[in-house]
Amino acid sequence: MPELELFCTIKADLGMNIIGDGPLGRRIDFPFEGVATSEHWEGERPVKGIDYVTVRGDGNMDLDIRAVIGEKREAVSYRGSGVSIANEDRSASPRELIVFSTGNDDLAWLNNEIGVALGHGAGGKLDLEVYIVKD
């Protein structure tokens, strides 16, 4: 049975750029910037990316994420997709499936893994826990 192993925790500030209503729903870009912590490195590493969101008719959001953890040779790029559940208190609960890409020798094992991120967003803040799916 597969298990989840915590890879990193991300804390970020969210911006918002409303693109407008389209055929699939309202498009909003959420640029984010913050830090990631992990047992796989010392201290904090910067995180920067954009979540391209489509707000569906049911109020929940389809997610399309592009981001980078770290800088230069330590950088780990990731792509994610998923859904964010809109809560009654105007917060959101993102649920993401993630794939990674890196040239970092210490983290190259990520190139063959998938991740799952679960979190909470409210008031311009995003908190995510990123897990690796282990079998």
Secondary structure as GFF3:
##gff-version 3
##sequence-region A 1 135
A	DSSP	beta_strand	3	14	.	.	.	ID=ss1
A	DSSP	beta_strand	17	22	.	.	.	ID=ss2
A	DSSP	beta_strand	25	37	.	.	.	ID=ss3
A	DSSP	beta_strand	44	55	.	.	.	ID=ss4
A	DSSP	beta_strand	61	69	.	.	.	ID=ss5
A	DSSP	three_ten_helix	72	74	.	.	.	ID=ss6
A	DSSP	beta_strand	76	86	.	.	.	ID=ss7
A	DSSP	beta_strand	92	102	.	.	.	ID=ss8
A	DSSP	three_ten_helix	105	112	.	.	.	ID=ss9
A	DSSP	beta_strand	114	122	.	.	.	ID=ss10
A	DSSP	beta_strand	125	134	.	.	.	ID=ss11
###
